[in-house]
Amino acid sequence: MSEPIKLPGDYANWLAELKQRIQSAQQRAALSVNRELVLLYWHMGRDILERQQAQGWGAKIVEQLAKDLTTAFPDMKGFSRSNLMYMRAFHEAWPDEAIVQQLVGQLPWGQNLLLLTKLKTRAERAWYAAKAIEHGWSRKVMWHHISTALHLRSGNAVTNFEQRLPAPDSELARQTLKDPYLFDFLGVSEEAHERDIEAAMTRHVTKLLMELGEGFAFAGRQVHVEVDGQDFYIDLLFYNYRLHRFLVVELKAGDFKPEHAGQLNFYITLVDERIKSAEDKPTLGLLLCKQQHRVVAEYALRGMTQPIGVAEYKLQLPDDIARYLPTVEQIEAELAEDEDARQ
């Protein structure tokens, strides 16, 4: 039996560093391959569009092109007729090659198809593309955020962050909050009491965290803090590892009232003094209510010493959000398109 090799003292650290470098190289290689493929599709879409406009190409020629490319490259998927037409639409949506290389070229083709087929304006597509790259969204997560109109809700809560937090922390924190928050997945009625909603949130914590946004972790419900012999209970407590801050959430099954802000201000102070560590940044507060009353909320937050946001929550999807959701027919068509794109 051979004796074990005596390794240098720094071997383990060096090996870990080497593994990280290899993984980073693999990721860069995959991104490079993806960017080249998306750019190829963009160029093909441009050629198809130009020939259709200049030479009057009809559907039959595109169909023949799909057959010829599939025959020439049998091991390469993505040359179906429908995918060739998506390439044409892709070029129309992003006529600037620089944008393709710098932005959407970093996303897989499947996510680009989502941007193309589910959104109508270039500004909306660019917003979701940038967020997907920043947060590493999967296709499923991207579709969830598109279908709940995240771009209409992000950074829309009433806050006093600009007055209570230094820049750029104030803007980053503001963009973390939404208005309204959509809790349609909880399965409770519009008349549900606060405790019933809280209980449903803890039962569906995975979906709750997705709705809260990137970087949130659940830290507790009805968190107990004792002060001067009195018991206080924080409705919901979260921690955001991107912001390095706790978030205190108070839930009110009714309209916003100025005294709610005072209560939340007190709870934030408790978390800062009793729970957060010296390494954590100051705690944020979020007051969720059925009716926000923006002007009243703005006045109320001016007198608060702690950073607080006020937003509405919805237990059923409002009409302006529901319109983003697909019909059964659209879902079936999307599944067929996905299969066609893989042919």
Secondary structure as the mmCIF struct_conf table of DSSP 4:
data_model
#
loop_
_struct_conf.conf_type_id
_struct_conf.id
_struct_conf.beg_label_comp_id
_struct_conf.beg_label_asym_id
_struct_conf.beg_label_seq_id
_struct_conf.end_label_comp_id
_struct_conf.end_label_asym_id
_struct_conf.end_label_seq_id
HELX_LH_PP_P HELX_LH_PP_P1 SER A 2 ILE A 5
TURN_TY1_P TURN_TY1_P1 GLY A 9 ASP A 10
HELX_RH_AL_P HELX_RH_AL_P1 TYR A 11 GLN A 55
HELX_RH_AL_P HELX_RH_AL_P2 ALA A 59 ALA A 72
TURN_TY1_P TURN_TY1_P2 PRO A 74 ASP A 75
BEND BEND1 SER A 80 SER A 80
HELX_RH_AL_P HELX_RH_AL_P3 ARG A 81 ALA A 93
HELX_RH_AL_P HELX_RH_AL_P4 GLU A 97 GLN A 102
TURN_TY1_P TURN_TY1_P3 LEU A 103 LEU A 103
HELX_RH_3T_P HELX_RH_3T_P1 VAL A 104 GLN A 106
BEND BEND2 LEU A 107 LEU A 107
HELX_RH_AL_P HELX_RH_AL_P5 TRP A 109 LYS A 118
BEND BEND3 THR A 121 THR A 121
HELX_RH_AL_P HELX_RH_AL_P6 ARG A 122 HIS A 135
TURN_TY1_P TURN_TY1_P4 GLY A 136 GLY A 136
HELX_RH_AL_P HELX_RH_AL_P7 ARG A 139 SER A 147
TURN_TY1_P TURN_TY1_P5 THR A 148 ALA A 149
HELX_RH_AL_P HELX_RH_AL_P8 LEU A 150 ARG A 153
STRN STRN1 SER A 154 SER A 154
TURN_TY1_P TURN_TY1_P6 GLY A 155 GLY A 155
BEND BEND4 ALA A 157 ALA A 157
STRN STRN2 VAL A 158 THR A 159
HELX_RH_AL_P HELX_RH_AL_P9 PHE A 161 ARG A 164
BEND BEND5 LEU A 165 LEU A 165
TURN_TY1_P TURN_TY1_P7 ALA A 167 PRO A 168
HELX_RH_AL_P HELX_RH_AL_P10 ASP A 169 THR A 176
STRN STRN3 LYS A 178 LYS A 178
BEND BEND6 ASP A 179 PRO A 180
STRN STRN4 TYR A 181 LEU A 182
HELX_RH_3T_P HELX_RH_3T_P2 ASP A 184 LEU A 186
TURN_TY1_P TURN_TY1_P8 GLU A 190 GLU A 191
HELX_RH_AL_P HELX_RH_AL_P11 GLU A 194 ARG A 203
TURN_TY1_P TURN_TY1_P9 HIS A 204 HIS A 204
HELX_RH_AL_P HELX_RH_AL_P12 VAL A 205 LEU A 212
TURN_TY1_P TURN_TY1_P10 GLU A 214 GLY A 215
STRN STRN5 PHE A 216 VAL A 227
TURN_TY1_P TURN_TY1_P11 ASP A 228 GLY A 229
STRN STRN6 GLN A 230 ASN A 240
TURN_TY1_P TURN_TY1_P12 TYR A 241 HIS A 244
STRN STRN7 ARG A 245 ASP A 255
HELX_RH_AL_P HELX_RH_AL_P13 PRO A 258 ARG A 274
TURN_TY1_P TURN_TY1_P13 ILE A 275 ILE A 275
TURN_TY1_P TURN_TY1_P14 ALA A 278 GLU A 279
BEND BEND7 ASP A 280 ASP A 280
HELX_LH_PP_P HELX_LH_PP_P2 LYS A 281 THR A 283
STRN STRN8 LEU A 284 GLN A 291
HELX_RH_AL_P HELX_RH_AL_P14 ARG A 294 ARG A 302
TURN_TY1_P TURN_TY1_P15 GLY A 303 GLY A 303
BEND BEND8 THR A 305 GLN A 306
STRN STRN9 ILE A 308 LYS A 314
BEND BEND9 LEU A 315 GLN A 316
HELX_RH_AL_P HELX_RH_AL_P15 ASP A 319 ALA A 322
TURN_TY1_P TURN_TY1_P16 ARG A 323 TYR A 324
BEND BEND10 LEU A 325 LEU A 325
HELX_LH_PP_P HELX_LH_PP_P3 PRO A 326 THR A 327
HELX_RH_AL_P HELX_RH_AL_P16 VAL A 328 ARG A 342
#
